[in-house]
Amino acid sequence: MQAKAEFYSEVLTLVVDGKEVKVKAQAVQRHAYKPKLTHIDFVRA
């Protein structure tokens, strides 16, 4: 789980097909032993 809960409430802007989309992170998956993210789920804000 992400160390700071604020990360999940922060609105981010992603560019998809040239259009800006406001999103929030819903879930984050990390590598088992490397300090890397493997997957992030976003929901529209």
C-alpha positions in Angstrom: 0.0 0.0 0.0 1.1 3.5 -0.7 2.8 5.2 2.3 0.7 8.4 2.1 -3.1 8.3 1.9 -3.1 11.7 0.2 -1.7 10.0 -2.9 -5.0 8.4 -3.6 -7.0 11.6 -3.3 -4.7 13.7 -5.5 -6.1 14.6 -8.9 -3.6 13.8 -11.7 -3.8 14.8 -15.4 -3.0 12.1 -17.9 -2.8 12.7 -21.7 -4.7 10.0 -23.6 -5.0 10.3 -27.4 -4.0 13.9 -27.2 -6.8 14.8 -24.6 -6.2 15.6 -21.0 -8.1 13.4 -18.6 -8.3 14.1 -14.8 -7.8 10.9 -12.8 -7.1 9.6 -9.3 -5.1 6.5 -8.4 -7.2 3.7 -7.1 -4.7 0.9 -6.5 -1.0 0.5 -6.8 1.0 -2.7 -7.3 4.7 -2.9 -6.4 7.3 -5.4 -7.4 7.8 -8.1 -4.7 11.4 -7.1 -3.9 12.6 -4.4 -6.3 11.7 -0.7 -5.5 9.5 -0.5 -8.7 5.9 0.0 -9.5 4.4 -2.7 -11.7 0.8 -1.4 -12.1 -1.4 1.5 -11.2 -5.2 1.6 -11.6 -6.8 5.0 -12.3 -10.4 6.2 -12.1 -11.7 9.3 -13.7 -12.0 12.2 -11.3 
